[in-house]
Amino acid sequence: MLMPFHLAFHVDDLDAARGFYGGVLGCAEGRSTDTWVDFDVFGHQISLHRGVPFTTARTGKVGDHMVPMPHFGLVLDLAQFQTLAARLEGAGVEFVIPPELRFAGQPGAQWTMFFCDPAGNPIEVKAYLDPSQVFAV
C-alpha cells in the first residue's frame, strides 16, 4: 500500500482556496489556522499557506503541449478522472489543457487534464488506460 504524500504551497486567498479545494474538487478539509489549511486531496495531504504563489510558465514540452511548470498532479483511476472532469466542467473551471487522451497506443497511454486553482497554481490529473504502466518506458 502506498503512503500519502504531503505537499505545502502558497495561495493568496484561503477562502477562495477553501471554495476550490473543498467545494469544486470536493476534498475534505483538515486542520487549519488563520494562515493555513490542510485538505485531503484524494488521500494525500495538501497544506495551503497564505502567501505569494510560486511563478509558473509553460515551459514543459509534453507531446504537442507546453505545460505549466512547476505543477503538481494526481493519478486517479478512469472513473474518478471522468467524475472530476465533469465536476470541473460543471463548475466552469477554465482548463489549461482540457481532458484528452495522450500517448494512445504507446506505453503509458493516459487521459490528462490541466487546470489552475484560484491562486494560479497548476494542477495536472491523469488516468492511465493501464494503471500498471504508470512508470512504463
trRosetta pair geometry for C-beta under 8 A, 3 or more apart (Angstrom, degrees):
i j d omega theta_ij theta_ji phi_ij phi_ji
4 43 5.2 -149 -95 146 113 76
4 44 4.5 177 -163 -107 99 53
4 45 5.9 95 132 -7 129 82
5 44 5.1 0 55 -142 72 117
5 45 7.4 -140 103 41 41 73
6 44 7.3 -169 -80 -179 34 81
6 45 4.5 -13 -110 75 79 109
6 46 7.8 175 -156 -82 50 28
6 47 6.9 22 -176 -8 94 107
7 44 7.1 24 9 152 100 120
7 45 7.5 160 25 93 57 61
7 46 5.5 -16 68 -115 90 70
7 47 7.2 -171 95 27 41 73
7 72 5.8 97 178 -123 168 161
8 36 7.8 -10 -147 -147 110 134
8 46 7.6 148 -89 -170 41 48
8 47 3.9 -18 -105 70 91 108
8 48 7.7 -160 -149 -68 62 21
8 49 6.1 42 179 -15 101 113
9 46 8.0 -38 25 -166 90 91
9 47 7.8 131 16 82 47 66
9 48 6.9 -21 71 -116 64 57
9 49 7.1 -157 109 31 19 89
9 53 7.2 50 153 -134 104 72
9 54 6.6 -66 -159 -6 116 111
9 72 7.8 -163 -13 -12 145 134
9 121 6.2 119 113 -119 140 145
10 48 7.6 76 -158 -165 16 64
10 49 5.5 -52 -99 78 58 84
10 50 7.2 21 -149 156 80 13
10 51 3.6 -85 -127 74 123 97
10 52 5.8 15 140 70 159 31
10 53 4.9 -156 96 -88 98 44
10 54 6.8 132 42 -27 106 69
10 119 7.1 -157 120 168 70 154
11 14 6.6 121 88 -83 118 48
11 16 7.3 -156 165 77 123 97
11 17 4.3 69 134 -69 169 134
11 48 4.7 4 2 -173 123 112
11 49 7.3 143 23 66 72 35
11 50 6.7 -49 73 -103 71 44
11 51 7.6 75 45 44 32 61
11 53 6.3 31 -109 -75 34 102
11 117 6.8 -67 -111 117 117 133
11 118 7.3 58 -160 73 114 88
11 119 4.0 -142 -139 -41 72 151
11 121 7.0 -72 -90 -13 82 128
12 16 7.9 4 77 48 73 132
12 50 7.2 66 -143 -154 24 68
12 51 7.4 -84 -91 85 55 25
12 52 6.9 34 -86 -112 97 38
12 53 6.1 -72 -32 -20 93 98
12 119 5.0 148 12 -123 83 101
13 16 3.9 49 99 17 119 114
13 17 6.4 165 92 -16 62 84
13 50 7.8 58 -86 -123 14 92
13 118 6.5 -62 60 112 114 128
13 119 6.9 -177 29 -77 77 92
14 17 5.4 -54 -144 39 35 115
14 18 6.2 41 154 -23 67 101
14 32 7.9 119 -171 -160 133 126
14 35 7.9 -158 -60 -158 142 19
14 36 7.6 -151 -108 -116 126 16
14 37 5.8 119 -157 -6 108 121
14 48 6.8 146 -119 114 75 115
14 50 5.5 -52 -45 -73 105 103
15 18 5.6 -48 -148 32 32 113
15 19 6.6 34 151 -19 62 104
16 19 5.6 -54 -151 36 34 114
16 20 6.3 26 153 -15 66 108
16 118 4.0 -109 152 93 122 161
16 119 7.3 139 96 -49 123 77
17 20 5.8 -59 -146 41 31 106
17 21 5.8 8 167 1 71 113
17 37 6.7 157 103 54 123 125
17 48 4.8 175 172 152 155 162
17 117 6.6 32 -119 168 76 130
17 118 6.5 -130 -72 45 52 112
17 119 6.7 4 -77 -23 100 115
18 21 6.6 -58 -125 50 23 93
18 22 5.0 -6 -178 14 63 127
18 23 7.4 66 133 -12 61 97
18 29 6.8 13 -136 -91 94 133
18 37 6.3 -11 -78 101 93 171
19 22 6.7 -45 -101 56 11 93
19 23 4.7 -21 -168 19 52 134
19 24 7.0 51 140 -14 66 94
19 118 7.5 46 69 -26 105 145
20 23 6.6 -19 -67 52 10 91
20 24 4.9 -24 -150 28 50 122
20 25 6.6 42 150 -7 63 99
20 117 5.2 125 125 -151 157 86
20 118 5.3 -158 -40 -15 142 101
21 24 7.5 5 -43 52 12 86
21 25 5.2 -28 -147 40 39 126
21 27 4.9 -48 166 49 81 125
21 29 7.8 106 104 -84 108 80
21 39 4.6 -91 153 -83 135 169
21 41 6.9 -67 -155 -86 108 103
21 46 7.0 -141 -138 83 144 135
21 48 7.1 -158 -15 -28 154 144
21 117 7.1 3 -55 -127 87 126
22 25 7.3 29 -14 57 9 84
22 26 7.4 31 179 -123 33 14
22 27 5.9 -87 -93 67 42 71
22 28 7.5 54 -123 -127 83 14
22 29 5.3 -9 -93 -49 124 102
22 39 6.8 -135 -65 -115 74 121
23 26 7.5 -16 158 -70 14 46
23 91 7.9 130 125 -124 94 138
24 87 6.9 132 177 145 63 102
24 88 6.8 62 172 -106 109 61
24 91 4.6 88 -129 -153 101 173
24 93 6.5 102 -170 -59 142 123
25 41 7.0 -10 142 -127 146 88
25 84 7.3 12 -140 -140 71 104
25 87 7.4 106 -120 118 31 137
26 87 6.7 -67 -16 -163 120 158
27 39 4.4 56 126 176 130 117
27 40 5.7 -175 -173 74 91 58
27 41 5.0 -20 -119 -93 146 58
27 42 7.5 -70 -104 -25 103 58
27 46 7.7 3 161 36 162 121
28 39 6.8 149 79 -157 43 68
28 40 4.5 5 58 39 96 115
29 32 6.8 -20 175 -34 111 125
29 37 6.3 -38 -150 178 104 114
29 38 7.2 114 -170 82 57 59
29 39 5.8 -42 -106 -101 49 74
30 37 7.6 142 60 176 68 66
30 38 3.6 -43 66 93 116 111
30 39 6.4 -165 6 -86 91 19
30 40 6.2 108 -46 -35 108 84
30 45 7.2 -19 7 -133 159 95
31 37 7.7 -170 101 -146 46 48
31 38 5.0 38 51 22 72 124
32 36 6.4 -155 -144 101 64 55
32 37 3.9 1 -110 -109 114 75
32 38 6.6 -144 -68 16 69 70
33 36 5.7 33 43 44 91 76
33 37 8.0 -149 33 -69 47 57
35 49 6.3 12 146 -154 85 77
35 50 5.0 -107 -157 28 63 111
36 47 5.8 12 180 179 123 94
36 48 6.3 164 -154 85 70 49
36 49 4.4 -23 -98 -101 105 67
36 50 6.8 -124 -69 -2 55 75
37 47 7.5 171 86 -152 32 56
37 48 5.3 -12 59 57 81 99
38 45 5.9 -21 -162 -163 112 93
38 46 7.0 146 -156 78 57 48
38 47 5.1 -26 -97 -98 76 74
38 48 7.7 175 -87 17 26 72
39 45 7.6 149 74 -151 43 47
39 46 4.9 -17 59 61 93 99
39 48 7.1 31 -3 -9 107 109
40 43 6.7 23 -178 -80 92 18
40 44 7.4 133 -161 60 50 33
40 45 6.8 -28 -101 -94 54 58
41 44 5.1 -39 70 67 86 88
41 45 7.6 145 22 -106 86 8
41 46 4.6 39 -8 -9 131 122
41 74 7.0 -131 143 -75 104 135
42 74 5.5 80 52 -152 148 145
42 76 6.5 -89 -145 -91 155 101
42 80 7.3 91 -124 178 126 144
44 74 7.4 -156 18 -106 136 103
53 119 4.4 153 -62 154 140 112
53 120 5.5 144 102 62 157 98
53 121 5.6 -130 -151 -59 126 88
54 70 6.7 -11 115 47 145 107
54 121 7.3 70 42 -107 88 88
56 68 4.6 31 162 -177 127 107
56 69 6.4 164 -154 77 82 31
56 70 6.5 -109 -110 43 91 48
56 71 7.0 65 -133 -65 135 80
56 120 6.9 -167 26 146 120 99
56 121 7.6 134 -33 -128 139 39
56 122 5.6 147 -160 -5 166 115
57 68 6.9 162 87 -141 15 67
57 69 6.4 -27 66 56 65 81
58 66 4.0 80 156 125 104 105
58 67 6.4 -176 -143 100 76 8
58 68 5.4 -47 -86 -81 64 56
58 69 7.5 113 -128 8 20 79
59 66 6.7 15 -78 -171 11 104
59 69 4.9 -74 57 34 93 125
60 66 6.7 129 64 -167 47 55
60 67 4.3 -43 77 64 108 91
60 68 7.2 -11 24 75 110 14
60 69 4.4 125 -32 -54 108 116
60 71 7.8 -100 15 13 150 112
61 65 7.5 162 -149 89 48 44
61 66 5.8 -28 -91 -101 63 67
61 67 7.7 169 -88 13 12 80
62 65 5.6 -18 68 68 80 92
62 67 5.2 10 17 -11 117 125
62 102 7.6 52 140 156 101 161
63 102 5.2 -101 -49 -159 162 127
63 103 7.0 -119 -80 -53 122 77
65 97 5.7 17 -139 -98 157 138
67 71 6.8 -83 151 9 106 144
67 96 7.6 92 -142 127 66 130
67 97 7.0 -44 -107 -19 88 138
67 114 6.2 -175 -142 -75 97 156
67 122 7.7 147 170 159 83 151
67 124 7.1 16 -167 -78 135 131
68 71 5.2 96 93 -57 90 120
68 96 6.1 -61 -14 -165 118 163
68 114 6.7 149 20 -177 103 139
68 116 7.6 32 28 -78 170 105
68 122 3.8 160 85 -51 137 165
70 122 7.8 180 108 54 42 108
71 114 7.2 -37 -152 -136 163 109
71 121 7.7 134 -128 170 66 67
71 122 3.9 -60 -108 97 111 106
71 123 6.5 -176 -172 -86 102 19
71 124 5.5 82 130 -14 134 100
72 121 7.7 -3 23 164 98 109
72 122 7.9 146 26 94 54 66
72 123 6.3 -21 74 -117 72 68
72 124 7.5 -158 107 30 28 80
73 123 6.3 133 -99 -174 59 58
73 124 3.5 -33 -97 71 127 86
73 125 6.1 -169 -159 -75 89 34
73 126 6.4 51 159 -6 131 96
74 123 7.6 9 1 -179 93 101
74 124 7.7 -176 27 95 55 57
74 125 5.1 -6 60 -118 94 78
74 126 7.2 -171 93 30 49 69
75 125 8.0 161 -90 -163 24 56
75 126 5.1 -26 -110 73 69 99
75 127 7.2 134 -166 -93 62 39
75 128 6.9 6 -160 -13 112 99
75 131 8.0 120 158 -134 119 90
75 134 6.3 31 -149 -122 163 123
76 80 3.8 -120 175 93 122 122
76 81 4.7 161 83 -58 117 76
76 84 6.8 117 25 3 173 138
76 125 6.1 3 5 -174 116 103
76 126 7.2 157 26 80 69 45
76 127 5.3 -43 78 -84 77 93
77 80 5.1 89 54 12 72 105
77 81 7.0 -134 97 -9 34 92
77 127 6.2 51 160 -140 18 107
77 131 7.0 -33 -108 -72 79 132
78 81 5.4 -53 -146 35 33 117
78 82 6.3 31 158 -18 67 105
78 111 6.7 97 -123 16 82 136
78 127 4.5 127 -91 161 52 138
78 129 7.5 51 -73 -110 126 44
79 82 5.9 -55 -147 37 30 109
79 83 6.3 30 154 -18 64 108
80 83 5.7 -57 -147 39 30 112
80 84 6.2 27 157 -16 66 109
80 127 7.1 168 67 -94 83 123
81 84 6.0 -61 -148 39 26 107
81 85 6.2 27 155 -21 64 108
81 99 7.6 130 160 -131 100 122
81 111 5.4 115 150 89 154 131
81 113 7.9 145 -167 9 96 112
81 125 6.3 165 -125 140 84 111
81 126 7.4 -50 -104 139 131 20
81 127 3.5 -86 -33 -34 151 137
82 85 5.7 -50 -143 35 30 113
82 86 6.4 29 157 -17 63 106
82 127 7.8 -36 -28 4 71 167
83 86 5.9 -57 -151 37 28 109
83 87 6.3 31 151 -22 64 108
84 87 5.4 -53 -145 35 34 115
84 88 6.3 35 155 -19 67 104
84 125 6.2 -97 104 156 146 168
85 88 5.9 -54 -148 36 29 110
85 89 6.3 28 154 -17 64 108
85 99 4.5 20 -132 -58 141 145
85 113 6.0 143 -104 -20 101 160
85 125 7.9 -157 -65 85 81 134
86 89 5.7 -54 -145 39 31 111
86 90 6.1 33 155 -20 65 109
87 90 5.8 -57 -147 38 27 113
87 91 6.4 19 155 -14 62 110
88 91 5.9 -63 -148 41 29 106
88 93 4.2 -63 -172 43 86 133
88 95 7.4 84 136 -73 132 93
88 113 7.6 165 58 134 159 149
88 115 6.1 -155 -159 -32 143 168
89 92 7.7 42 177 -69 32 25
89 93 7.2 -73 -69 44 25 85
93 115 5.2 31 152 -160 123 146
94 115 7.0 146 87 -139 47 94
94 116 7.9 -12 77 36 89 93
95 98 4.2 111 89 -82 159 60
95 99 7.5 -104 -121 -18 156 59
95 113 6.0 -72 -139 -168 122 101
95 114 6.5 104 -173 76 79 59
95 115 5.1 -66 -116 -83 56 91
96 114 3.9 -57 66 110 111 109
96 115 5.9 -176 3 -93 85 30
96 116 6.4 86 -43 -29 115 91
96 122 6.3 -1 -15 -130 160 109
97 100 6.8 -81 160 18 97 116
97 112 6.9 3 108 117 128 98
97 113 6.1 -166 94 -148 79 44
97 114 4.2 59 31 28 93 104
98 113 6.2 -27 179 -127 26 100
99 111 6.2 5 -167 -179 92 105
99 112 7.4 171 -138 87 51 32
99 113 4.3 -33 -80 -70 61 121
100 111 7.1 172 90 -149 25 65
100 112 6.4 -26 63 60 72 75
100 113 7.3 126 12 -80 65 70
101 104 5.4 55 137 -66 115 106
101 109 7.0 10 -176 -180 97 95
101 110 7.4 173 -148 96 59 31
101 111 5.5 -40 -92 -93 64 67
101 129 7.9 46 -142 -57 110 116
102 109 7.5 -174 93 -149 43 57
102 110 6.1 -16 60 67 81 77
102 111 7.9 124 15 -117 71 21
102 112 5.7 -23 16 19 118 120
103 106 4.3 -91 -179 61 86 116
103 107 7.6 -55 164 77 126 38
103 108 5.4 -24 127 95 158 85
103 109 4.8 -151 102 -102 87 52
103 110 6.2 32 47 21 115 78
104 109 5.3 70 -109 -135 33 121
105 109 6.6 101 10 -79 25 132
106 109 5.8 135 58 -63 63 84
107 133 5.5 -156 -170 -159 74 124
107 136 3.6 -135 173 136 113 128
107 137 6.4 12 100 78 151 17
108 128 6.8 -75 -153 -127 48 111
108 133 5.1 -149 -76 145 46 109
108 134 7.4 78 -119 -137 84 15
108 136 4.7 -157 -49 64 84 105
109 128 7.0 106 81 -157 54 68
109 129 4.6 -8 94 15 106 127
109 130 7.2 65 52 14 94 89
109 133 7.3 34 29 93 65 150
110 126 4.9 -5 174 -166 134 106
110 127 6.4 154 -161 75 80 39
110 128 4.8 -42 -99 -98 93 56
110 129 6.7 -132 -85 -11 38 75
111 126 6.7 148 80 -159 57 52
111 127 4.5 -2 53 55 107 95
111 129 7.7 110 -19 -58 82 74
112 124 6.3 -13 -165 -170 102 100
112 125 7.1 158 -151 83 52 48
112 126 4.9 -13 -99 -102 81 78
112 127 7.9 -165 -68 23 45 62
113 124 7.2 163 84 -150 41 56
113 125 5.5 -8 58 55 89 92
114 122 6.0 -5 -170 -168 105 105
114 123 7.0 158 -150 80 57 46
114 124 5.1 -24 -95 -96 80 75
115 122 7.6 162 91 -146 24 62
115 123 5.9 -21 68 60 70 94
116 119 7.8 -129 165 71 99 49
116 120 5.2 -14 179 -146 138 33
116 121 6.1 144 -157 66 80 36
116 122 5.2 -45 -94 -90 83 53
116 123 6.8 147 -108 10 29 82
117 120 7.2 -44 68 25 67 17
117 121 4.7 2 34 52 109 95
117 123 6.5 76 -35 -21 87 121
128 131 5.0 133 73 -94 117 43
128 133 5.6 -176 -176 67 136 89
128 134 5.7 -115 -35 -77 156 68
129 133 7.6 -1 63 44 75 131
130 133 4.6 62 87 1 100 114
131 134 6.4 4 -173 -40 55 100
132 136 7.8 70 116 -53 65 110
133 136 3.8 -21 -158 -16 82 132
